[in-house]
Structure formats: structure tokens, C-alpha cells
């Protein structure tokens, strides 16, 4: 290899700039608020009081008491005559609500209380709970000094900190291991509120069902027990003596996917029930009618006799208006239509609205409404025509639904200034690092991996001018002067990198005159590039994104098989020349036998899918997995470390046994709960011991053994990285599901065997190339990592995120620990594959592949080639997908399919960024012989 300069710092800079560009893109593509640019103040908030000269009186509250009984993750098919007999049998109406994405709690509560759609980026804000500063149903009630009580999920208290008269929120709603305690507290508040009877609206938010789904799935037996508990709470309300005139709404904020999670767009997640209860109600109509969740806000506003929230774009639910008189019912339809029409005028302009069909519907409806009111005001109710009533109602409903649909579509807003800036930064950094890896000559000539002060100064001046122009012409919107100034930094860096890329591309495109022709610094194997290109271009299809795991399964296994067959062919060809055709069958047999571990891995992964459901087999499989993983880690560890890691694996099995997930000694429940925490303490002690034993080589004060003083810096680095890898795998074994622990050792086996194939393929080639071997290993590592990522059960749907690992050993919600554990569990294959590739590269010696005299050392490529090439192959598909997002921004599935995928891709790069940051820090401190 000709160049040995470490490029970890350069690669880290490119990753940092890529992440900055991705953040800017997400800010532009998913603005934090839909209504920021709407002139909401120009929309009248008061209720209409006249209709074509006839004075109108807003109806009084339809019921004395309203109860919103919200069961988190209550999907449509959960309530039934068996699971919730009282709630199912006594419902006046059984309706269905369609929930918009993202199907997580905070944006759903916004839709229920404001009547507008939430932004997709709210799924990221769901953990932080930003305060709801906009108008809402609760704000309207507070303005009229109405008593509103609340108990349940503390998300409500964060969204509405001062709108409740009385509130009793859960201390920790995100602690998913709480199945019953929080719900029992809500029921206690319910019982006390039923006795007080001074409130207009009581909101109850039960969380136990959602927690059970996250931890044990939708098929857990605890789901039925929880539904029975909810049924009993509904019965307490319906049978209470203090409520002669009430309306109870039983619904869910979102549904639950088949795996127990939520956040996606499947019917199980987007359809929730809406059961209505009141005194002397009529029997429910046959068939379940479907409405939108945003329709609750305007309907409840009319029934509560308050103004419709200004942000509302929902329609009325006719079945909820049956208690109103004919005059009051027509007023409700008129008021909602009038409100939506005013929003349409502000949004689309008066002239466009006047020329529209729905404005004609509005005129017809108001004229029919006036004709209907005249005989009622004269006291001649018998003269009212049912035809007038039905026609006016039909026109109002049709008008409302049409405008609601148009307003929903118009809420999609993009800040193209930030989008362009983010795309230019991500695309330029991706191309920059790719070109610097492929063409080392250009890198040296243009100094791509070093900072040029003069060029940076010029680009900063250009960025300042461009920033001022962008703000003058409203291309970029910033909320403060500070942000306007800070935006110069990414602008300058984007121009700087784009200029570098343009120079490099010109040098490549133009024929050389006074210099030699540019050549690629690394070989590009065509089969691997074809597979990588296929994977990248399939990102343009929604079907390929939904079923991306099939792409990786096919391409990954194809690459492994293709490499094995090419290696076998070359070996046979070489043996045919040397042995003159003799013993070829023995050569073929030997080559196939060497790949036996690959077949064992495939068999184990296949068995895992079907046999883990059996309790005894699951226990045996877990024991075998832990033993296999311990055996694989022994080659990274010395004897004391091996003993400590073995003890840690034993503790992992004991912990799963105490949870009842594998076979274990039968212990009383009180004893099990007591020894659960000490068991985890022992695990953390073993994990700490593994780290201490691994790090002692780098600590001079602990070098009691003379052989450590003689250890070269590269070996110190290797030992530290191996200690990190071992510790990470130990922690992953604790976090993984029982059936997924087998993935940890099989991942190491698959990588090992793949690397052997790459080494054999390189040495059997006519002309040996170290770079070719590295390129093969890097691309194969990426494919194997993605295969195992999907083997774990992950997908591009947010509902498959497993939150349970974040709460192992936790007694409360700690966002940092939960995020760390969930990330380590979800991206286990990605993290450990990269770490294993670096460790393997440092451990490798070319004598193992038959070449002893090649200099410089083979392992020198870990920081000069492997790291930058791996980073470029991670960044390039993500940058390509961000460009596709702009093209598909008006696609039908943009928020249901494409948007979750872009969050996954950006987070994948972010995870790699942090792993790379830590790794580069170790290289900087301990690799002194490079």
C-alpha cells in the first residue's frame, strides 16, 4: 500500500458535516409547526349569531358531564362481548376513528384537543413533550371558567400545564414496566371525581395496555386481564348515581401493531374504537361508521357550548349530535361549515373560494337552513319539511368534508431553503469522501483531507452574501437573528466542500495534458458494486422500502455464495494447473468443508424462527447461544477476562429465568422480586471487571507484568478495542430478546467465515491486491450487518422498535439510559460488525494468507482505508435517499412509508457517527506506529 496516513480525523469531519446537513434537511422537510405561516388571527373566533338576517343563538351544553375515557393503544378489535362485556353491550354507538400518523401519544393528543393534524416530526418530540401553546378545546373551556379534571398520562400535563382545574398525572408515564400501578391511581381519582360532580369534562388516560403491548406483545394474556380492568372502570361510571345526564366517550389515542408496538400506518395502529354512552340512548345502528380523530375536537366543542378551536379542520360526527334539537343540530352544522369556510378563505384566497363548488354548496345549505328556521321561529313546527332538513344537512356535511380534505393536503409545508442547504451539505460530503478514497492522487493534489484557510475565507464571504439574499427574498426562514447569523456556518462549509468536489470532478473528467492519467486507488469489484447499486436504487420504491429485509436477505446471501463459488473455482483452477488434474474432487470437498460453519449459522437462524416458541427449546437455545458467544469471545480475552465474561453470561441466564422467559428454579414471587436487582448488580460488576482487566494494559500504574511494558502501541490499541467489543456484546446479550441472543455469536461466525472467503479469494487471484481484500471485507461486512439487523425483527416501520431493553434494571424513566439501551439493542448488528471489522483488521497478519514479505503491515489500513471507505458506503445511500425524498414529497405514502425510512437512515448514520467517534479517539491516543 502506498499511502499510510491516518484519515480518521478527516472522516470524522465529513461525518459531522453530513449529520449537520441531515438535521437541516429534516428541519426543512418536517417543520415543527404546520400553522406557523398561517394567519390564524384573521379567522374569527366567535360563534356566528346571524344567518341571512335571522338571529341565531348558540346551543347550551348538551350534557351536564362529559368523560373522555382514553385507553392508550386500544385498537379497534380489542373491545368485544368477551373482553369488555359491559362496555360492549351498553354502548349507544359503536363508531371507528381513523388515526393519522405518526401513531404515538403526543401528536394524537394534539389532534384530539385542537382538531388539526400533527407534523410527522412530532414523533421525535414525543419524548420531550413540548408545551402546546396553540388554541385548543381545553383553552376554550378555561376561558369560560369551566372545571376540567384530569388523571393519567403526564403528557397531558406537559402539553397543557395550566388548563386543568385538578390534575393527577402519573409520575413516570414512560416506565413501560408499570402495568397496573399507574392505572390503579387513575381509577382512584375516577372514584373521587365521581363523588365531587362539579366538573364539565373529566379526562382519564390509562396507560397499562400500551405498556403490556410494548413489553409482552399484543397476544400476551395480560392484555385480556387489562381489558377486563378497563371494563370494570367503565361500569363504575355507568352505574354511578350522580350522573343523570352524561356523555362518556371510550376511545384510544392510537392502536397497537401485531408485535405490540405502534408508530406505523397499519390498520391495527390507525383504527381505534369510539364507543358512546349516555342515558336513554337509542340502540346503535348496524355497521361501524368511520370518522377521523380530528373530528372529535369540533364535535365536543359544539356539545360543550364553546368555540371551535381556531386550528381545527375536522368535521362533525352526526351520531354524537342526536341529543340536540333540530334547530341546535342545524346550528352545529352551520357553525362548523362557517368555521372551515373562513379557514379556506384565509388559506386559498377569497376569489378562489368564491369560484369553488363547495361555496355553492354553502350558499344552498344556508338558504335551505333559513327556510327551515322560519316556520320554527313562527311557532309552526309542523310546517318544517324533512326534505329541507336533509338537503341542508347533506350540503353542510359535504362542504365540511371537502374543505377538511383540502386543508389537510395544504398543511404539508416545506422550507425549501433548509432542504436545499441540507441536501447540498449531505451530497457534497458524501461525494467528497468517496472521491478522496477512490482517487488518492487528487486528494494529494487538491489537499482534500486538509483545511485550506484562503478558500474557507472566500466561501464564508460568499455564504454571508447568500444568506442575506436568501432572507431578503424569503428563501430561508429563521425564527431569530441569532439563527440567521448561525446559518452562515453550514452555508460556508457547503460552498467549501462543493467547490472541492467540483474541482475533483473536473480533474477526473478532463483529459490529462501534462500529468499522467488518473487511476483508481482501490479496485472496484463489479459484482459487489452491482449488488450495492441495486440496494441503493430500490430505495425509490415504496414496496421495496416496506419489505427491505427481503432485499438484504437476497443480496447478502447471494454475495456470500458468489464469493464462495468464485473462491472455489480459483482454487480448483490453481490445483488443476499444479496437480495436472489429479485429486480435484478432494480439493473441492476440502473447500466446501471449510464453509461448514456458514451452513450451521443458516440452520441455527432457521430453527430460531420456529422453535423459540417452545419453552424448553427456548431455554436450551439460550444456553447454547451464550456458550457459543463465550467461546467466540475467548480469543479476544485472557483467562481472567474469560472467567468474568462467563460469570456474566450465567447471570444473564439467571435474570431471564427469574423473569420466567426460560426454565429456572421455581422460587416464590416475593423472593424473585427481591433477588432481581442483586442479580443485575452482579452482572454490572462482571461487566466492569471485564473492562478493568482489558484496560489495565493501557494504564501505566497497573502494569505489574513486564510484558505489558514491552507491548507496542498497536497491541495496546487492539486490546482496548477488544475489551470494548467484548463488553458491548455482554451488554447486548442482556438486552436482546431470548430468541435473538443466538444472533450475537452467529454474527461473529458469519463475519469470520466471510473474511476467510475474502482472504482466500484475494490470495487465489493471479495478482494479489491488499486493497481488493479490504474492499471485499468492507462491503461484505455492511451486507452481513444489514442482514442481521433485519434478522433481529427490525423493519422500516416505527412500530417494530423494541422499548423493553431500555427498562431492564430500571425503576424509573431515564431518557439517556433508555435511549442508549434501545439503540444498542436495535443497532446491535451494525455496531458490532464495524467494531469487529476494525479488530479483525488490526489482528490480521498477512502470513495467515500466505504472504510474509509484504510491507507495510496489513493492519495499517484500519485507519487509512477501512474507516473512510466504510463511512462513505454508509453515507452515500443515505444522501441518495434524502434526494429521493424531495422527489417523492407529494407521494401518497410520503408520511406512511418514506418518512419513517428517512428517520431510520439518518439515525443509522448518527449511531455510526458515535461509534466512529469513540473508535477514532482510541486511534488518536494509542495508535502511534501508523
Secondary structure as UniProt FT lines:
FT   HELIX           8..29
FT   TURN            34..37
FT   HELIX           40..42
FT   STRAND          50..51
FT   TURN            52..53
FT   STRAND          54..55
FT   STRAND          65..71
FT   TURN            72..73
FT   TURN            76..78
FT   TURN            81..83
FT   HELIX           85..89
FT   STRAND          93..98
FT   HELIX           105..114
FT   TURN            120..121
FT   HELIX           122..125
FT   TURN            126..128
FT   HELIX           137..143
FT   TURN            144..145
FT   STRAND          148..152
FT   HELIX           155..159
FT   TURN            161..162
FT   STRAND          166..169
FT   TURN            173..174
FT   TURN            176..177
FT   HELIX           181..196
FT   STRAND          201..206
FT   HELIX           208..216
FT   TURN            218..219
FT   HELIX           221..238
FT   TURN            241..242
FT   STRAND          246..251
FT   TURN            258..259
FT   HELIX           267..270
FT   STRAND          271..278
FT   TURN            279..280
FT   STRAND          290..292
FT   TURN            293..294
FT   HELIX           295..304
FT   TURN            310..311
FT   HELIX           318..321
FT   TURN            322..323
FT   HELIX           326..348
FT   HELIX           350..354
FT   HELIX           357..377
FT   TURN            378..379
FT   HELIX           381..383
FT   HELIX           386..410
FT   HELIX           416..438
FT   HELIX           440..446
FT   TURN            447..449
FT   HELIX           453..472
FT   TURN            473..474
FT   HELIX           481..509
FT   HELIX           526..537
FT   HELIX           538..540
FT   HELIX           542..546
FT   HELIX           548..579
FT   TURN            580..583
FT   HELIX           584..593
FT   TURN            594..595
FT   HELIX           596..611
FT   TURN            612..613
FT   HELIX           615..633
FT   HELIX           634..636
FT   HELIX           639..658
FT   TURN            659..660
FT   HELIX           669..695
FT   HELIX           696..698
FT   HELIX           700..702
FT   HELIX           706..709
FT   HELIX           713..735
FT   HELIX           738..740
FT   HELIX           742..763
FT   HELIX           770..791
FT   TURN            792..793
FT   HELIX           798..800
FT   HELIX           804..807
FT   TURN            808..809
FT   HELIX           815..826
FT   HELIX           828..843
FT   HELIX           846..849
FT   HELIX           858..860
FT   HELIX           862..866
FT   HELIX           867..887
FT   TURN            888..890
FT   TURN            892..893
FT   HELIX           894..898
FT   HELIX           899..926
//
